[in-house]
Amino acid sequence: MRYARVDRTSVTVAEYLRREETSATRNEYYRGEIYAMSGGTARHSRITLNILRHLEAATPGTHCRVYTSDFKVQPTHDAVYYPDASVVCGAEQSADAVLTRSPCLVVEVTSRSSYRTDHGEKVQEYCASSSLQAYLIVDQHRRRVVSYLRGATQAAWRRAEHSGNDTIVLPCPTASLSLDDVYEEIELPPLSVTELDEESDTAGYPVAP
């Protein structure tokens, strides 16, 4: 979850990755700037675990592998993130790899501190990845998931909001993820306490209807 800018010095991706090797904290990179990540809540952790468990259950017999938030994703030259969950399909990752540039699916469980980044900057960066097929933004305060699924062309994305008993059909691994799966045994707070501003959900990113 985001975050505070680490310093005012612009750095390259290579320098960021070198710093990250010895950093005591996890940091994300965006356009030359490094941002420290804050810790998560118990609810955030349990939701993430639910998603990881259901993704992992769908991978046997496929060429897809599921990764936790320890594994970085570099969707473009300008950004490196630690998504809560990611899926890479195709060629096997080296056991010593610290990031992938070929994500097929990424999941961010959003918080108050990362809400605008997850719905703004990260939509544009993740959806600019040539390999990405799906980006899920999961709310930890209410039963709601926003999905971006790649359409028929490279630049066409379908944005949808899911609530209630909805199910999301995932392209990789080929599976269905229901909101019952996501929020299994999760106690959500009263909605009135956590109502959030959604003005920047699409961040002007072109999506298909």
C-alpha positions as CSV (number, residue, x, y, z in Angstrom):
1,M,0.0,0.0,0.0
2,R,1.2,3.5,-0.9
3,Y,3.1,5.4,0.4
4,A,5.6,8.2,0.8
5,R,8.3,9.3,-1.6
6,V,11.7,8.1,-0.4
7,D,13.7,11.0,-1.6
8,R,13.7,13.8,-4.2
9,T,16.4,12.3,-6.4
10,S,15.4,10.9,-9.8
11,V,16.8,7.4,-10.4
12,T,16.8,4.9,-13.2
13,V,15.1,1.6,-13.1
14,A,18.5,-0.2,-12.8
15,E,19.5,2.0,-9.8
16,Y,16.1,1.4,-8.2
17,L,16.5,-2.4,-8.6
18,R,20.1,-2.3,-7.1
19,R,18.8,-0.3,-4.1
20,E,15.9,-2.7,-3.6
21,E,18.3,-5.6,-3.2
22,T,19.5,-4.2,0.1
23,S,16.5,-2.2,1.2
24,A,15.0,-3.0,4.6
25,T,11.6,-2.0,3.3
26,R,9.8,-2.6,0.0
27,N,9.5,0.3,-2.4
28,E,7.8,0.8,-5.7
29,Y,9.1,2.8,-8.7
30,Y,7.3,5.3,-10.9
31,R,8.9,7.6,-13.5
32,G,12.2,8.0,-11.7
33,E,10.8,8.2,-8.2
34,I,10.8,5.7,-5.4
35,Y,7.9,5.3,-3.0
36,A,7.9,3.4,0.2
37,M,5.1,0.9,0.9
38,S,3.2,0.8,4.2
39,G,2.0,-2.3,6.0
40,G,-1.4,-3.9,5.4
41,T,-4.3,-4.8,7.6
42,A,-5.4,-8.3,8.7
43,R,-8.4,-8.0,6.4
44,H,-6.1,-7.1,3.5
45,S,-3.9,-10.1,4.2
46,R,-6.9,-12.5,4.4
47,I,-8.5,-11.3,1.2
48,T,-5.1,-11.6,-0.6
49,L,-4.7,-15.1,0.7
50,N,-8.2,-16.1,-0.5
51,I,-7.4,-14.8,-4.0
52,L,-4.0,-16.5,-4.1
53,R,-5.5,-19.8,-3.0
54,H,-8.2,-19.8,-5.7
55,L,-5.7,-18.8,-8.4
56,E,-3.3,-21.5,-7.4
57,A,-6.1,-24.1,-7.5
58,A,-6.7,-23.2,-11.1
59,T,-3.1,-23.6,-12.4
60,P,-2.4,-27.4,-12.4
61,G,-2.0,-28.6,-16.0
62,T,-1.5,-25.0,-17.3
63,H,1.6,-23.0,-18.2
64,C,0.7,-20.4,-15.6
65,R,2.3,-19.7,-12.3
66,V,1.0,-17.6,-9.4
67,Y,3.2,-15.2,-7.4
68,T,2.7,-13.4,-4.1
69,S,3.5,-9.7,-3.3
70,D,7.2,-10.5,-2.9
71,F,7.6,-10.8,-6.7
72,K,7.8,-7.5,-8.6
73,V,6.0,-6.7,-11.9
74,Q,7.4,-4.2,-14.4
75,P,4.5,-3.5,-16.8
76,T,6.4,-0.6,-18.6
77,H,9.8,1.0,-18.5
78,D,8.4,3.7,-16.2
79,A,7.0,1.5,-13.4
80,V,7.9,-1.4,-11.1
81,Y,5.2,-2.6,-8.6
82,Y,4.6,-5.2,-6.0
83,P,1.1,-6.3,-6.7
84,D,-0.7,-8.4,-4.1
85,A,-1.0,-11.3,-6.6
86,S,0.3,-11.9,-10.1
87,V,0.1,-14.6,-12.7
88,V,2.7,-15.3,-15.4
89,C,1.9,-17.7,-18.2
90,G,4.2,-19.2,-20.8
91,A,8.0,-19.5,-20.2
92,E,9.0,-20.6,-16.7
93,Q,10.5,-17.8,-14.5
94,S,14.1,-18.3,-13.3
95,A,14.1,-19.3,-9.7
96,D,16.3,-16.3,-9.0
97,A,14.2,-13.8,-10.9
98,V,13.1,-10.7,-8.9
99,L,10.5,-9.4,-11.3
100,T,8.6,-10.2,-14.5
101,R,8.0,-8.0,-17.5
102,S,5.3,-10.4,-18.8
103,P,2.4,-10.5,-16.4
104,C,-0.8,-12.0,-17.6
105,L,-2.9,-11.0,-14.5
106,V,-2.3,-8.7,-11.6
107,V,-4.4,-8.1,-8.5
108,E,-4.2,-5.1,-6.2
109,V,-6.2,-5.2,-2.9
110,T,-6.7,-1.5,-2.4
111,S,-6.5,0.6,0.8
112,R,-7.2,4.2,1.7
113,S,-3.5,5.1,1.0
114,S,-3.3,3.3,-2.4
115,Y,-6.9,3.9,-3.7
116,R,-6.1,6.7,-6.1
117,T,-2.9,5.0,-7.3
118,D,-4.6,1.7,-7.9
119,H,-7.5,3.2,-9.8
120,G,-5.4,5.9,-11.6
121,E,-1.7,5.5,-12.3
122,K,-1.6,1.7,-12.1
123,V,-4.6,1.3,-14.5
124,Q,-2.5,3.2,-17.1
125,E,0.7,1.4,-16.4
126,Y,-0.6,-2.1,-16.1
127,C,-2.9,-1.8,-19.1
128,A,0.1,-0.6,-21.2
129,S,1.7,-4.0,-20.7
130,S,1.6,-6.0,-24.0
131,S,1.2,-9.3,-22.1
132,L,-1.4,-8.3,-19.5
133,Q,-4.9,-9.7,-20.0
134,A,-6.6,-8.8,-16.7
135,Y,-6.2,-6.3,-13.8
136,L,-8.3,-6.7,-10.7
137,I,-8.7,-4.0,-8.1
138,V,-10.2,-5.5,-4.9
139,D,-11.8,-3.4,-2.2
140,Q,-11.1,-4.4,1.3
141,H,-13.8,-2.2,2.9
142,R,-16.8,-3.4,0.9
143,R,-17.8,-6.2,-1.4
144,R,-16.6,-4.8,-4.7
145,V,-14.1,-5.6,-7.4
146,V,-13.3,-3.5,-10.4
147,S,-11.9,-5.5,-13.4
148,Y,-10.1,-4.5,-16.5
149,L,-10.1,-7.2,-19.1
150,R,-8.3,-6.9,-22.4
151,G,-10.7,-6.8,-25.4
152,A,-10.3,-7.9,-29.0
153,T,-7.5,-5.4,-29.7
154,Q,-4.3,-4.5,-27.8
155,A,-5.6,-1.1,-26.8
156,A,-9.2,-2.1,-26.0
157,W,-10.1,-2.8,-22.4
158,R,-13.4,-3.6,-20.8
159,R,-13.9,-2.1,-17.4
160,A,-16.6,-3.7,-15.1
161,E,-17.7,-3.3,-11.5
162,H,-18.6,-6.5,-9.6
163,S,-20.6,-6.8,-6.4
164,G,-23.0,-9.0,-4.6
165,N,-22.7,-12.6,-5.9
166,D,-20.9,-11.7,-9.1
167,T,-18.4,-14.0,-10.7
168,I,-15.4,-12.8,-12.8
169,V,-14.2,-15.0,-15.7
170,L,-10.4,-14.9,-15.7
171,P,-8.3,-15.4,-18.9
172,C,-5.2,-16.6,-17.1
173,P,-5.5,-19.0,-15.6
174,T,-8.7,-19.9,-17.3
175,A,-11.0,-19.9,-14.3
176,S,-13.9,-18.2,-12.6
177,L,-13.4,-16.1,-9.4
178,S,-16.5,-15.3,-7.5
179,L,-16.9,-12.6,-4.9
180,D,-17.8,-15.4,-2.5
181,D,-14.3,-16.7,-3.1
182,V,-12.7,-13.3,-2.6
183,Y,-14.5,-12.4,0.6
184,E,-14.7,-15.9,2.1
185,E,-14.9,-15.5,5.9
186,I,-14.1,-11.8,5.7
187,E,-15.9,-9.4,8.0
188,L,-16.5,-6.1,6.3
189,P,-17.0,-2.8,8.1
190,P,-20.2,-0.7,7.8
191,L,-20.2,0.9,4.4
192,S,-21.0,4.4,5.8
193,V,-17.7,4.4,7.6
194,T,-15.5,3.6,4.6
195,E,-17.2,5.4,1.7
196,L,-14.5,6.4,-0.7
197,D,-14.1,9.0,-3.4
198,E,-14.2,7.2,-6.8
199,E,-13.6,10.2,-9.1
200,S,-10.3,8.8,-10.4
201,D,-11.4,5.2,-11.0
202,T,-10.8,5.3,-14.8
203,A,-8.2,8.0,-14.7
204,G,-9.1,8.9,-18.3
205,Y,-7.8,5.6,-19.6
206,P,-9.6,4.6,-22.8
207,V,-11.7,1.5,-22.2
208,A,-14.1,-0.4,-24.4
209,P,-17.8,-0.2,-23.5
